[in-house]
Amino acid sequence: GLLLVKIEKMLPATRHSLAEFSLLTLLFYIFTLFLYFLFCPVLHNLLDKLLNVKQASDMPAVQKSRHRIDPDAIPSPIQVIEDDRAKCTEPFNTGVRGQVPPLVTTNFQAKDQGNASPRFVRCTAYNVPCTADMAKQSQVPLAAVIKPLATLPPDETPPYLVDHGEAGPVRCNRCKAYMCPYMQFIEGGRRFQCGFCSCVTEVPPHYFQHLDHTGKRVDCYDRPELSLGSYEFVATVDYCKNNKIPQPPAFIFLIDVSYNAVKSGMVNIVCQELKTLLDYLPRENPEMDSVVRVGFVTYNKVLHFYNVKASLAQPQMLVVSDVSDMFVPLLDGFLVNVNESRLVIESLLDQIPEMFADTRETETVFGPVIQAGLEALKAADCSGKLFVFHTSLPIAEAPGKLKNREDKKLVGTDKEKSLFQPQVGFYNTLAKECVAQGCCVDLFLFPNQYVDVATLGVVPVSTGGSIYKYTYFQAQSDTERFLNDLRRDIQKLVGFDAVMRVRTSTGIRATDFFGSFFMSNTTDVELAGLDCDKAITVEFKHDDKLSEETGALMQCAVLYTSCSGQRRLRVHNMAVNCCSQLADLYRNCETDTIINFFSKYAFRGLLNNPTKAVRDTLINQCAQILACYRKNCASPSSAGQLILPECMKLLPVYLNCVLKSDVLMPGADVSLDDRAYLRQLISGMDVTESHIFFYPRLLPLTKLESGSLPMAVRDSEERLSKGGVYLLETGLHLFLWVGASVQQELLLNIFGTQSFSQIDPSLTSLPVLDNPFSQRLRDIIESFRAQRSRYMKLMVVKQEDKAELIFRHFLVEDKSVSGGASYVDFLCHMHKEIRQLLS
Amino acid sequence: MATYQEFIQQNEDRDGVRFSWNLWPSSRLEATRLVVPVSCLFTPLKERPDLPPVQYEPVLCSRANCKAVLNPLCQVDFRAKIWACNFCFQRNPFPPSYAGISEVNQPAELMPQFSTIEYIVQRGPTPPLIFLYVVDTCLEEEDLQALKESLQMSLSLLPPNALVGLITFGRMVQVHELSCEGIAKSYVFRGTKDLSSKQIQEMLGLTKAAASGQQGVFVFITRFLQPVHRVDMNLTDLLGELQRDPWPVPQGKRPLRSTGVALSVAVGLLEGTFPNTGARVMLFIGGPPTQGPGMVVGDELKTPIRSWHDIQKDNARHLKKATKYYEAMANRSAVNGHCIDIYACALDQTGLLEMKCLSNLTGGHIVMGDSFNTSLFKQTFQRVFSKDYNGDFRMAFGGVLEVKTSREVKVCGTIGPLSFTGIHHNAQWKVCGINPSTTLALYFEVVNQHNAPVPQGGRGVIQFVTQYQHSNTQRRIRVTTIARNWADAQSQIQHIESSFDQEASAVLMARLGVFRAESEEGPDVLRWLDRQLIRLCQKFGQFNKDDPTSFKLSESLSLYPQFMFHLRRSPFLQVFNNSPDESSYYRHHFVRQDLTQSLIMIQPILYSYSFHGPPEPVLLDSSSILPDRILLMDTFFQLVIYHGETIAQWRKAGYQEMAEYENFKQLLLAPLDDAQEILQTRFPMPRYIDTEHGGSQARFLLSKVNPSQTHNNLYAWGQVLRGAPILTDDVSLQVFMDHLKKLAVSSSA
């Protein structure tokens, strides 16, 4: 066989003709044979055995043969990223329908000209096939990743707030779509036709305006809802629960005070930090005090509520031991305004660590803790957020009690999926109740052993909350990470009691949703809480034909209660082109978004399917996508040639990263909790986060210039120079890799030490040295951290040190210890799959 | 020989016992023919300043199922140092410590004047007294404030080493930890959930400590029940900070009051920590339980709390369930020797009907008032902590009464604030809370057969053994042994008749009537009472058949029908015009007071004050109501001062202010002083009513007096009437007596 990799690139000038050029024409007959052997399904097991037995002797042979492919000749993520950066010189205008935005790795300014900014919405394809058949043939998923409350960079304007008065936002009579640039005003402006369902609706008198000669309303550019892709409406009382203006939300802190929690120092740290942190509760107007009220609960086997009413000299503790039937023991004085009750709260936070310093209680409950918070919010008739600081598997007798079910033997079997499913149904029911009340749960875990994240995470995930996990938490080394996460989590912009609805033009329909939320019907995404970091991936399917003229429209409306207690509607509109030619589809899609969709799709699939089946499905779909391209779009060439569309040339490498992630292909040292944690984490990620998670950023640090970052290198050991220092960022971790024969100057500049051996591998922050290099490096690290929603702890990895194993795990182009294929191997495998499909 | 009057008085003074018959008919048949059963009123802890307790333990009969206490009626062989038990005739050797006894050197318990004697048990630990406050916080601000002050005041009255605890409740139930510094801690229970004692103890964290025995007890002390002297300040502050139940009460609703669960937690707490120790649960409520187990009425204000009418129509939804709940609780509490007081202050009913058993079975108090902010409550509550001549509290705990009888008689029942714990060879009852005036009614049955007459001169003997914890924490045993002669009812019926104690009998029959009224319909009880009266009159009256005018009763029975007449009209048997709560309250007090107080309750006392002479008791009759008189009526529950028409006018005119009418001022003051005297001693404080002719409150007097003159017979005799006619259809005593005579002499009856 002959393997040829060919990338098809669209040239802007020749939109319909393809310029093909082969990047690689290498001959490696033996190697292909070997690969065939390797991936042949029938012989797969046999090979495994062979490998197990004769690994030592086989491995060098494989390595040798691999050298036959020049890795530089296969598509390079770094090249693609750099090309996109170079290409992007002007702000990205959203006004042009069907235009692919710059990559997530590119710094650009977005200008809202009628479609939502890519910071809010990214699509897998910006040219949607006109028919279902076409879509099915291509297998390219049609999806959008929506981050409704995304924080915008300072140079971009946040969505304007529109008030349509007492009658509420103007909407289409039939499909209830909100007023947007796609509404066509007719009859001199007296009526408008809905761009989604084509229904004609009377313009309410107070909203009437004349049209100009082009048929546009005269006030078009004065009104955000007529000219912009994203804006907010003030919701009227009709949009509120029980037709009542909502109360301001509340934050409730529920702190585990069992033996482990106290001993690890967590209780002390949380209490200390809250004293200052309470001044940074979210607010819309930075000048004003936050209206968010706070409440405090501590717990082990029983719950302790605190009365921190301003009029009290001392806080009062109310113990509820009836955990089987949770209730809130007090109404007045539990949720308080921070400023009014400051002294009492401080006194409480000072006393909590003291009170439980000598505790011997090791058992904890969990279900009743959430119930307690929920009941408190119910009693106060408001929405809000619970911050639960928890340490251990809840084995005490109470609803939601769990048992240790970690069984490594199940990994790899058909029963593996059960490990991702919640152990008991209790938490699903509880989550439902939480969502109904608008009670979002953020869970901070400090486990020393298995805590069953799969089960404990049900409520946070279903309520739009977050899970943070600090395994083997040690005050000394983990405080910074925990506190930064906590600070950000408390301060970040968040909406409550939200409902998201995605409306589309006729012919296409939102069919599936991925993320941290709850759905009680097929259309409404219910989010007890929705913060600026949470993204929801929506999959679309055809239910009719689309037309090329009108394109496909999408309107995502999120009704939520802001942190000041105002009920609002955030609307994001997105229009994409429709195409009747498959080539257009392939030319206008975004691989990073596709990968985001695939990873979420696959990780959810784990709940119901064996892991292997999930991986196979992924490989199969990608092979079909590429095969379809080859068959329908590429110019004829020899069968041995692998031809990839320009927009998807990184699909194989990124897909491989998904396949070999800890979730889908765990190494022996990856715990079940870690996998469940990652699985849930990814479900809420936007494209930027998922991109760096699957393909980490590796920066060589030999030379640092101010203003620009050094060009990243590919995630492969081959790219590491023994004499260099590299920074690797995964979105969750930061590694500083130091080569064994690192230049002394670098050592001095970074660590202030003379020799490699003097580097302390337990460093979690770099020494503050007075030299431009150190300064710049620390700045870079800080800026990286600032970009991510979670604080990344820095690990210093010395070459050939034990810790290097962890680091190498993130060199995703290489073969992984757990059996994941290298980029080259996987590319060959994809090629084979495609060929099989074509023949 | 002394008269029976003197004999009865002497016996009452010495032993606190009054029998219906002081000569006993010698057979069962004859006994039943006497109508009024052989029975007695017994005041176990009657105050005896002249009786110092002895510092040793009683000598018991060695027979396992007898265990009677050595007493003056025993035959003693001083030479052989042997005594014969007068109940089972077992011959018992004296214990070694009695080696020195002889005819001239007798221990106290053998002397006739020590027919009642008190022993101090020296063995074993003396656990402290426990006072557990259970406080309703669903009160009006003013009421709560007053209650808080009363409670704070009471802390200073408690013995310093007593343990004290605090439970508050409203929608939730809070058990306050009293030991902690800094943060005030409390355990909270949901007010709607019925928890078992075990669950409560687990939730309070009491189970672990229990395993560690003696040390565990200490742990309890330091958490929920603390010595007063240690937490005095803390608790005073805690009470001071006590707020009204913060949960909002929507319009048209009652506050949610979890009385049932609060009590269950209180009982469970004591049960788990101090079983069989003297403890007093003091429940303060300002309204009915409205949720959870023991709920009496729903929280909807539009559904009123059950009335007698509802109960008769079987329309009281929660009545049976709630009663059952509180009964179970009372029994648990009684088993552990803890008594429960109820202080209910509200204008409406508070559910005393359902909850009464809590106090009735455990010997606790019930106090009913309109508000905690009244002197009635405040002074009554203060009087709970009154002290006797020794400076000891007039309360005792964990009483166990055992009654031993000679073989011809058997106890068949008691009525009083006690609970039956089963017959174990002898009858035995628990009286968890007991005070010097607590008086029990005991009913006996003569078991001797008709054809086996008692030997002449034989006596029936009864021994009352009361073990209790004195308020100074000592365990004590008081033993009263009495004997009465047997008489042959056929030959000695006159003797028996003259031994009749009509006062005691009236009270004893009244208690039976009240007891029946708890379970039977009102009219049935009255019919039963009438029948008993008629039968008694037939038995002892002297008359010619069918000639009512010939009917005569001997002196020893002469007042009895009049007592019955007033009893029939009393709130103990009549529910008309009383709420179920009030009836329960009146009955509660009736079945525990001593003879004198009971008689006042049956037939109120009326004193007259006028210029015609010194104050004097007058007939409880409408004819006593005269314009130039001031009347003072004591019904036990009420003190009514009634100014006659003329007096009232004078008072209005202000004559008492003028120096020349000093004597009028004195006249006005005289009943006040007398009333004050009664107010000082009575528990609970009576309601004090100052009224005058035509005043609305005068109804209290008018409803009690015998309506000898009504609108029906006003002009019947065409004579000028003294006194005030009463607008009523009730029969007067005269009519009642006429009917009685007619029925008694009727040959067909």
HADDOCK unambig.tbl for C-alpha pairs under 7 A between the chains (distance, minus, plus):
assign (segid A and resid 314 and name CA) (segid B and resid 182 and name CA) 6.69 0.50 0.50
assign (segid A and resid 314 and name CA) (segid B and resid 183 and name CA) 5.98 0.50 0.50
assign (segid A and resid 315 and name CA) (segid B and resid 183 and name CA) 5.55 0.50 0.50
assign (segid A and resid 316 and name CA) (segid B and resid 183 and name CA) 5.25 0.50 0.50
assign (segid A and resid 316 and name CA) (segid B and resid 184 and name CA) 4.69 0.50 0.50
assign (segid A and resid 316 and name CA) (segid B and resid 185 and name CA) 5.93 0.50 0.50
assign (segid A and resid 317 and name CA) (segid B and resid 183 and name CA) 6.35 0.50 0.50
assign (segid A and resid 317 and name CA) (segid B and resid 184 and name CA) 5.81 0.50 0.50
assign (segid A and resid 317 and name CA) (segid B and resid 185 and name CA) 4.48 0.50 0.50
assign (segid A and resid 317 and name CA) (segid B and resid 186 and name CA) 6.12 0.50 0.50
assign (segid A and resid 318 and name CA) (segid B and resid 185 and name CA) 5.77 0.50 0.50
assign (segid A and resid 318 and name CA) (segid B and resid 186 and name CA) 4.80 0.50 0.50
assign (segid A and resid 318 and name CA) (segid B and resid 187 and name CA) 5.50 0.50 0.50
assign (segid A and resid 318 and name CA) (segid B and resid 188 and name CA) 6.10 0.50 0.50
assign (segid A and resid 319 and name CA) (segid B and resid 186 and name CA) 5.78 0.50 0.50
assign (segid A and resid 319 and name CA) (segid B and resid 187 and name CA) 4.26 0.50 0.50
assign (segid A and resid 319 and name CA) (segid B and resid 188 and name CA) 5.61 0.50 0.50
assign (segid A and resid 320 and name CA) (segid B and resid 187 and name CA) 5.78 0.50 0.50
assign (segid A and resid 320 and name CA) (segid B and resid 188 and name CA) 5.09 0.50 0.50
assign (segid A and resid 320 and name CA) (segid B and resid 189 and name CA) 6.58 0.50 0.50
assign (segid A and resid 321 and name CA) (segid B and resid 203 and name CA) 4.88 0.50 0.50
assign (segid A and resid 322 and name CA) (segid B and resid 189 and name CA) 6.95 0.50 0.50
assign (segid A and resid 322 and name CA) (segid B and resid 203 and name CA) 6.40 0.50 0.50
assign (segid A and resid 329 and name CA) (segid B and resid 172 and name CA) 6.50 0.50 0.50
assign (segid A and resid 329 and name CA) (segid B and resid 188 and name CA) 6.16 0.50 0.50
assign (segid A and resid 331 and name CA) (segid B and resid 246 and name CA) 6.61 0.50 0.50
assign (segid A and resid 331 and name CA) (segid B and resid 247 and name CA) 6.41 0.50 0.50
assign (segid A and resid 332 and name CA) (segid B and resid 246 and name CA) 6.14 0.50 0.50
